[in-house]
Amino acid sequence: MIEGVIEIEIMEKNEISILGAGLIGSLLSIYLKKRGCDVSVYEKRADNRKVGYKEEGRSINMALSDRGWKALEKIGMTEKVAALTIPMYGRRIHDEHGNTSFLPYGKDKQAIYSISRGKFNQLLVEEAENKGVKIFFDHKCESVDLRTNEISFTVPETGTEKIHSKVIIGSDGAYSSLRMAMQKQVRFNFRQEYISHGYKELSIPATAEGEFAMDPNALHIWPRGMFMLIALPNPDKSFTCTLFLPFEGAKVCFDKINDKRDVEGIFKNYFDDAYQLMPNLGEEFFTNPTSALINVECYPWVLKQAMLIGDASHAMVPFYGQGMNCGFEDCFILDSLIEKLGTNAWELVFAKFQKMRKPDTDAISKLAMENFVEMRDATADPKFLLRKKIEAKLHSLFPNEWIPLYTMVTFSDMPYSEAYTQGKLQEAIMDKVMANPLITQNWDKLDYEDIVNQMDAAKAV
């Protein structure tokens, strides 16, 4: 408790309490308010609309895709959000000599959308408050008693506050307080995994003329085997960059970078075209923290009328760009169940949500881990680019029979688990196609219909 502050108890009785006013918590509060619920949201951080958004130097750009747009459309927010976005129509791959190649994400006009996490979060918070949601900032959740549904908070002005809530939803991220309370229960399965790599936020500012320094309609990637740099565009004509390196034990890793000369040496050697556009590199590298990447799986997500959602139940590494989109889809699906079952059957709603959603979140978490290898390594391989070109042609010739995995995940609402299964079948077939020693010369002479027939036969099995 803060010295000099008297501990008090405020035993308010809430209908629904949401822990966490991040992207998922804010969006969910809007959905629930539209269902006529009394909703209160508790956030440990200060109101960033007053103090300015800064996520401690961590990369703050998101990639909004179809699942996220679908969730926003249902509550009438697409137009407001679109004003904050920049479309990215594909990956622009940078080799070590400064040459680039463009790999479209999908068909013409298909894009994912770069958006600032901070500005997006502010917009959702404002929308929630305008709808009548009560949001309490500077409320750090210290404990949740799941026997009584009592929540204890530390608040700077008053010390300790306690509330009682009929329904508790934890959307408080990978280090969720509600999940920690659930972990104390019998038969709660929990697994977390930190990957070997960490990340650091950097930036490429606008040019002296106030323009983008690179193609603004692409996600830029500098793949270098065991490490990589990426960059996403911002409306102010800058790029938010993220450097992914092993923490230790590699030729290039965070542990071996001790001063600005080390940083400049690595960037000149591996990312020289980016280095030429980064005047603040040395200062940013040592000012911004080196952050870890975590994957979290747990089960169950539900205990009576308490439930986990978003990263609190399924935190994933960011390499498929689906963390936020998956969390938004969580909100959409939960709302659909409430629409069918009503707001007087929370235990049933939560149980059905968990049963529907767990296989899909497990699948996208696996895909996110696998896509890391693709982004840092395979995208630099000419045969990978050829493989994508063949898959794109298959999709154009047989749009319903052959759908690239990235398209299923990013540009559809197909359940992630189905996309994962179909993607693995297609991967096995494409491995055989690419094993042909003459594939580079003869790819345009392939029997594409036969490849699709192989896919149909694999599905039948």
N, C-alpha and C positions, 0 to 999 in steps of 0.2 A: 504494500500500500504506500502511496505517496506520503512523505512526512508532513505532518500538520493537517492532513485531511481526515476528517471523521468518517469512519465506515458507516454506510447507511444501507438499508434494504428498501427497495421499491418493488413491492410485489404486484406489479401490473399483470393483468391477465390478457394475453394476446390470443387471437385466433390462430394466426400463422406468423411465425418468426423465421426469417431467413438470415442465416449467418453469412456475411460476405456481400458487399455491394459492388463486386467486380462485374464483368460483362455478363456472366451467366446469372448471377443473383439479381442484377438490375432487370434483365430481360424477363426472368421468371416472375419477378414481382409485378411487372406490367400485365403479364398473362393472368396471374391470379387475381389481380385487382379487377380485370375485365370480367372475371367470373363472379364478381360480387363479394370477394373475400376481403376481410380486414387484414391487411398485410403490413408488417413492420420489418425493416431491414436493419441489421447491425453490422457496422464496418469498423475494423480496428484502426484504419488510417484516418487522417484528417480529410476534410472535404477538399479535393484537389481543384475544385472550381474557385476556391478562396486562396489556396496557397500555391497553386500552379502544379501541374503534373510532372513528377519526376520519379521514375521507378528505379531509383538508386543506380542509374547508369546502365540499366538492362535494356535490351532491344525492345522497342515498344511498337513495332509494326506487326499487323496481322494480315492474313490473306483470306479475304471473305469470298466464299464460293457458294454454289447453288443451295446446299443444305442450310447455310446461314441466311441466305436471301429468302428462302422459303419461310423460315421462322419469323423474319422481320416483316414479310408481306402479310402474314396472318394478323399482325397487330397494326398494319398500316404505316410502317416506318421506312419503307424502301426509299421513298423520295428524299427524306431527311438524311438518311445514311449515305445515299448515292452521292450527295454533294461533298462528302468528305473523302471519297475514294478516287483511286487512279487505276484504270484497267491494265492488267499485265497479260498479254496474249501468249506468252511462252517464256521459256528459259533462254537467256542469252549467255552462251558458254564462252568464257575467256581462257585461251590457252596461255602458256608461259611466254609466248612471243608477242602477246598483245592482240592476236587475231581473235575474231569472234565468229560464232556460228549461232543461228537461231533455231530453236526447237519448239514448234507450236505446241500449246497444251491440248488443243482440240481442233475442231473445225473453225472456219472463218467466223470471227466475232465472238468465239468462246474465250472467256477470260476469267482469271481470278483477280481480286481487287485489293490493292494495298490500302490499308487504313491505319491511322495512328490509334494505338490502344487508348491513350489518354483522352483524346478528343471524342472517340467513340464512347468510352465509358461515361464521360461527362454528358453526352447527348442522352444516353439511356437513363442516367440518374435523373436528369431534368424531366424526361418524359414520365418516369415513374412518379416523381413528386407532383407533376401536373395532373396525373390520374388519381392522386390521393394517397399514394403509398407514403408511409412514415419512414424516414431514413435517419438513423442515428449514427453519426460519425464519432471517431475517437472512443469507440466501445470495443475494447479488446476482450474477447471471450476467454475466460480463465477455466471454466468447467461447465459441463452439462450433466445433470443428474437425470438419467433416462428412466428412473423409477417414478419420478414426480414431474418430469419435463420442466425442471427448473434450470435456468441458465444464469450464470454469474459472470459479470463483466467488471473490468477495471476501467474507470472513467477519470480522466485527469482532474475534473472539477470536484467530483463528489466521492472518489474512492471506489467502493464496491457497490454495484447495483445488481439486484436480482430480479428476474421476471419469471413468470410462469406462462407457458404457451401450450395451447391445445395441440398444435402441429409445429414441428421444428424441421427445417430443411437446411442442410449444410451445403452451401455453395462457396465454401471458404478455402478452396484450392487444395494443392497437393499436401499441405501440412494441416489439414482440417482439424479443428477442435472437436467437432461432432464425431468425426471418425475416430479420434483418439478415445473419446468416451465409449464408442462402440467396441473398440479393441479390448476393453476391459470386460466385455460380456463373454459368455461361454460360446465356443464354436464359431469364433470370428476368424476368418482366413484373411491374411494380409501378407503382401509381398511388395517390397520396393527395391528398385535397382537403379543405381547411379551408373551411367555409362562412363567409359574411360575418358571421354572428351568433355571439356568445358567450353564456355563461350564468352565473348567480350563484345560489347557494343562499340562501334566506331561510326564515322560519318564521312560522307562526301558532300561538301557544301555546293550551293549553286555557283555558277561561274560569275566572273566579275560583271558580266552583262546581265546577270540575274536569270540565266537559263539553266536547264538541266545539263549536267556535264556528260551524261550518257543517255542512251535510249530510255525514255521514261516509261515505255509501255512493255517492259519485260522485267522478269526477276533475274538479276545478274548472278552468275555463279562462276567462281574460280575454283574448279575441282583439282586437287593436288594429291590424290591417293589417300593418305591417312589424315588429311586436313583440308579445309576449304574456307573460302570467304564468300558471303552472299550479300546482295544489296537490293533494297526495295525502295521505290520512289515515294516522295512526300509532296503534298500540294505546294509547299514553299520552294520547290525545285531542288531540294536536297535529296540525298539518299541515306537511309539508315542501313548501316552495314553490320554484319555479324561475323566475327572470326571464330571458327570452330577448330580447336587444337586439342591434342591429348594433354592431360595434365602433366604427365611424366612418362619417362621410359622410351621416348622416340627421338629421332634426330631433330625434329622440330616440335617443341612442346612448351607449355607455359613455364615449366620449371627452369628451362634454359634461357629464358629471357630476363635479363637483369637490368638493362638500361636502354636508353633511347637508341644507342648504336646497334644493339641486338635487334630491336624492332625494325629499324630502318634496313638492316641487312636482310632480314627475312622478307620484308615487303619488296625490296628492290630485286631480290632473287626470284621470288615466287609470284608476286602480284604487282609487277612494276607499273602496268598501265593504271591500276587503281592507286598505287602509291603517288603517282604524279598528280592525282586529283585530291589528295588528302593532306592539306596543309597543317591540320591539327592532330596528326596521327600520334606523335610522341606524347603530347599532353593528354589526349584522350585515353591512350593505352594505359597509362599509369594512374589516371584519375578514376576511370570506370572499373568496377570490380570484375573479377573473373568468377563467373557463375557456373553452377553445376546443372546437369540435366538428369531428370529423374523420371522413372516409369513406376506408376503405382497401380496395383491391382488389389482388390479386396472383395469380400463376400461374407455375409449379405450386406446390401446397401440400406436395408430397412430394419427398423425395430419398432413395431407397433406404429405410432404416428410420428416417427422421426425417420428422415430419409436423407441420403447423400445424393448429390447430383454434380455433373461436370467433373472438374479435376479432383474434387474431393473423393470421388468414387473410381475414377479412371484417368489419372494424370498420364500423359504420354509425351514422348519427345516430339519436337516440333517439325520433323522432317517430311511430313505429308501435308502440312498446313491445315490439319483437320481438328486440332484441339478445340478452338473456339467454335468451329462449325459443328463439331460433334456435340458440344455442350448446348449450342442453340437448338440442335435437333432433339436433344434430351427434353428441352422445354416444350417444343412443338408436340412431341409424342405424349408427354405427361399431360399437356392441355387437352389433347384429343381423348385421353382416357377420362379426364375430369368431365369433358363434354358428354361422354356416354354414361358415366357412373354417378356424376354429381359430386357435390362438395360435402356430403354427409357420409362418405364411405372411404375415408382416407387410407385405412389399412388395406382395403381391397385395391384401390387405385395404385398405391405404392407397390404392393405385391405383384400386380400385373405389369407395372412399369419395369420393375427389376427383371422379371422373367423375360419380357420382350427385349430388353435393352442390353443385358449382360453379354450375350454372344456377339453382338455387333461391336460393342466397345472393346471386347477382347480382340476382335479381328482388326480393327483400325489401329490398335496399339501395336500389334505385330507388324502391320504394314508400315507404320511410322518408323519402327526400328530398322526394317529392311530397306526403306527408302534412303536412310542415311548413307548406306554403302553405295547405293546408286548415285546419289548426288555428289558425294565426295570423290568417287572413283570412276564409275561406269560412264558418266556423262563426258569424260575426256576421251573415251575409247571410240574410234571411228565405227567399229562394228556395232556399238550400242546405238549410235545415230542411225545407222543403216537399219537396225532392228526396228527402231521406232518408225522409220519411213515405211517399212514393209507393213507394220501393224496399221499405220494410218491408211495405206492403200487398201488393206483388207477391210477396214471399217468403212471406207468410201464405197467399195464395191458391194459389201454385204453388211449394211449398217445395223441390221437386227441380229445377225448371226455372230458377228465378231465385233466386240466392243472393248477397246483397250482398257486395262485396269484403271489407269488414271482417270479416264472418262467416266467409268462406273462410279468411282469414288467421288470425283470432284464435280461432275456435271450431271449428276442424277441423284435421286433419292433411293436408289436400290439399297437394301440393307447391306451394311458393311460386310456381314458374314457371307452373304451370297456373292458379293463382289470378290471377296477373298478367295472363295472356292473356285469361282469361274476363272479368276486371274491365274490361279495355280495350274488349272488345266491348260490355259492358253500358253503359259510360260513353258510347260513341258513340250508342247507342240513347237513353239518358236525355238526352243533349244535344239530340236532336231533340224529345223530349217537352217538355223545359223551354223550348224555343224558341217554343212556342205562346204568343202574347201574352195569351191568356185562361186560361193554366194555373192562375193563382192562384184564379180563380173556379170553374173547371170540373174541378179535379184529381180530384174524387171521381166524376166521370162518365166517366173515361177507359175505353177498351176495353183492360182489362188482359190479356185473352187475346191480343189482337192484338200487344201489346208483347212477350209471351212468344214468340209465333210469329216475330216479327222476330229475336228472340234465337236461336231454333232455326235460322232461315235463315242467320244470320251464322255460326253454328258450322259449318254444312254447307259453307259457302264456305271 
